[in-house]
Amino acid sequence: MRIIELELRTARLAELKEFYTERLGFALAEITEHSITIVVGETRLTFVREEDEGVMPSYHLAMNIPENQIREAKSWLLAKGCQVLSAAPLPFAGIEANEDIAYFEGTDAHAFYFEDPSGNLVEFIARHRMDNALSEPFDHESILNVSEIGFPLRGSVSEAVQRLDSRFDVTRYIGDGKTFQMLGDEYGMFILGDMAIGWYPSMKIPEVHPIGMTILDSKEGEFQLDPYPYTIRAVSERLV
């Protein structure tokens, strides 16, 4: 699965523009009074202003990086003045950790995490099953795509797994299918999690906020994961 567009809400649009374009260097593809769109490798990532002043949306998303550059990516991010979150080992989940870099045995991947000004939990992940090693110095152009988006669920993970599995060409990857499940492949995944648990490594309890996305899938059309505001548009070929 490939995520070619992802749209999220934010209460801090100006801060996100400064962070992603001026600090980290991502190209600004589009800007309006109410939104910005940046280029994250193969994915167009859009942040839309949240109009409800009492709401502070935040999400969990992951970005693929070259499988051999986890430490280079961490050094690059630290040099940009960002703080990497601590990561603790979770042996029962097959997660090892050395200070702030985690290793996931089930997916053979190293990752680290940070928060952007909107409170989004952002993950840089190096998946060793992918043949994408690079020898050039790491920078923002080394980031390949947005490869994961978290769908917080109110205790309905198994039902959501069945609905997404029957609608899209996705594989049940890692998870118990009851409290947590990854659906997709190394290029793109839906991350389904019970809201009572929280996202690793911060374990901050997530909230439900609108998500709009476009993926490549042979079964074209629009799908909403009711009763959640998670809308998925499927297209069979990449949009121009």
JOBELNOR-V34096 format. One record per residue. N is the residue number from 1. RES is the residue in one letter. SS is DSSP state (@ for helix, = for strand, . for the rest). OMEGA is omega in radians with two decimals (999 if undefined). NEAR is the number of other C-alpha atoms within 8 Angstrom. Layout:
n res ss omega near
N RES SS OMEGA NEAR
N RES SS OMEGA NEAR
//
This chain:
n res ss omega near
1 M . 3.10 12
2 R = 3.11 8
3 I = -3.09 15
4 I = 3.04 12
5 E = 3.08 11
6 L = -3.12 13
7 E = -3.11 11
8 L = 3.10 12
9 R = 3.06 13
10 T = 3.02 13
11 A . -3.08 12
12 R . -3.05 9
13 L @ -3.11 13
14 A @ 3.13 6
15 E @ 3.11 9
16 L @ 3.08 11
17 K @ 3.14 10
18 E @ -3.06 9
19 F @ -3.01 11
20 Y @ -3.08 11
21 T @ -3.08 12
22 E @ -3.13 9
23 R @ -3.07 8
24 L . 3.01 10
25 G . 3.13 8
26 F . 3.12 12
27 A = 3.09 7
28 L = -3.08 10
29 A = -3.07 9
30 E = 3.07 7
31 I = 3.03 9
32 T . 3.09 6
33 E . -3.01 4
34 H . -3.07 8
35 S = 2.96 11
36 I = 3.05 14
37 T = 3.11 12
38 I = -3.12 14
39 V = 3.10 12
40 V = -3.08 13
41 G . -3.11 11
42 E . -3.05 9
43 T = 2.97 12
44 R = -3.09 13
45 L = -3.09 12
46 T = 3.00 12
47 F = -3.12 12
48 V = -3.13 12
49 R = 3.03 11
50 E . -3.06 11
51 E . 3.11 5
52 D . -3.04 5
53 E . -3.13 7
54 G . -3.07 4
55 V . 3.13 7
56 M . -3.06 9
57 P . 2.99 12
58 S . -3.00 13
59 Y . 2.95 13
60 H = 3.08 11
61 L = 3.14 13
62 A = 3.09 12
63 M = 3.08 14
64 N = 3.02 14
65 I = 3.11 14
66 P . -2.97 14
67 E . -3.11 14
68 N . -2.98 8
69 Q . -3.12 12
70 I @ -3.12 15
71 R @ 3.08 6
72 E @ 3.13 9
73 A @ 3.11 11
74 K @ 3.13 10
75 S @ 3.11 8
76 W @ -3.11 10
77 L @ 3.11 11
78 L @ 3.12 10
79 A @ 3.08 7
80 K . 3.11 8
81 G . 3.13 6
82 C . 3.12 8
83 Q . 3.10 8
84 V . -3.11 11
85 L . 3.06 11
86 S . 3.12 9
87 A . -3.12 13
88 A . 3.08 11
89 P . 3.04 9
90 L = -3.05 8
91 P @ -3.10 7
92 F @ 3.13 5
93 A @ -3.13 5
94 G . -3.12 9
95 I = 3.00 12
96 E = 3.13 12
97 A = 3.05 11
98 N = -3.09 9
99 E . -3.05 7
100 D . 3.03 12
101 I = -3.12 11
102 A = 3.02 14
103 Y = -3.12 11
104 F = -3.08 11
105 E . -3.07 9
106 G . -3.13 6
107 T . -3.11 7
108 D . -3.08 10
109 A = 2.98 13
110 H = -3.13 12
111 A = 2.93 12
112 F = -2.95 15
113 Y = 3.02 12
114 F = 3.09 11
115 E = 3.05 12
116 D . -3.07 10
117 P . 3.11 9
118 S . -3.10 13
119 G . 3.09 9
120 N . 3.07 11
121 L = -3.07 12
122 V = -3.09 12
123 E = 2.93 12
124 F = -3.04 13
125 I = 3.11 14
126 A = -3.06 14
127 R = -2.99 14
128 H . 3.06 9
129 R . 3.13 6
130 M . 3.14 7
131 D . -3.05 6
132 N . 3.13 6
133 A . 3.10 8
134 L . 3.10 7
135 S . 3.14 4
136 E . 3.08 4
137 P . -3.10 5
138 F . 2.93 10
139 D . -3.06 8
140 H @ -3.14 8
141 E @ 3.08 9
142 S @ -3.10 9
143 I . -2.91 12
144 L . -3.08 12
145 N = 2.91 13
146 V = -3.01 15
147 S = 3.13 14
148 E = 2.95 11
149 I = -3.12 12
150 G = 3.03 11
151 F = 3.04 10
152 P = -3.08 11
153 L = -3.13 11
154 R . 3.07 8
155 G . -3.09 8
156 S . -3.06 9
157 V @ -3.08 16
158 S @ 3.12 9
159 E @ 3.14 7
160 A @ 3.10 10
161 V @ -3.12 12
162 Q @ -3.11 8
163 R @ 3.14 9
164 L @ -3.13 10
165 D @ -3.13 12
166 S @ -3.07 7
167 R @ -3.03 7
168 F . 3.12 8
169 D . -3.11 11
170 V . 3.14 10
171 T . 3.03 8
172 R = -2.95 10
173 Y = -3.13 9
174 I = 3.08 9
175 G = -3.13 10
176 D . 3.13 7
177 G . -3.09 9
178 K . 3.13 9
179 T . -3.10 12
180 F = 3.09 12
181 Q = 3.00 16
182 M = 3.14 12
183 L = 3.10 15
184 G = 3.12 14
185 D = -3.07 10
186 E . -3.12 8
187 Y . -3.10 11
188 G = -3.09 12
189 M = 2.82 13
190 F = 3.09 11
191 I = -3.08 12
192 L = -3.10 16
193 G = 3.04 15
194 D = -3.08 14
195 M . -3.11 12
196 A . -3.04 7
197 I . -3.11 8
198 G . -3.11 12
199 W = 3.01 11
200 Y . 0.03 6
201 P . -3.08 9
202 S . -3.08 9
203 M . 3.05 8
204 K = -3.12 7
205 I . -3.10 9
206 P . 3.07 10
207 E . 3.11 9
208 V . 3.07 9
209 H . -3.07 9
210 P . 3.04 10
211 I = 3.03 11
212 G = -3.10 11
213 M = 3.03 12
214 T = 3.14 12
215 I = 2.99 13
216 L = 3.14 13
217 D . -3.08 12
218 S . 3.14 8
219 K . -3.07 10
220 E . 3.10 9
221 G = -3.13 7
222 E = -3.05 8
223 F = 3.04 7
224 Q = -3.13 9
225 L . -3.14 11
226 D . 0.08 6
227 P . -3.06 4
228 Y . 3.13 8
229 P . -3.13 11
230 Y = -3.07 11
231 T = -3.10 12
232 I = 3.06 11
233 R = -3.14 12
234 A = 3.06 13
235 V = -3.07 13
236 S . 3.07 9
237 E . -3.05 6
238 R . 3.13 7
239 L . 3.12 3
240 V . 999 2
//
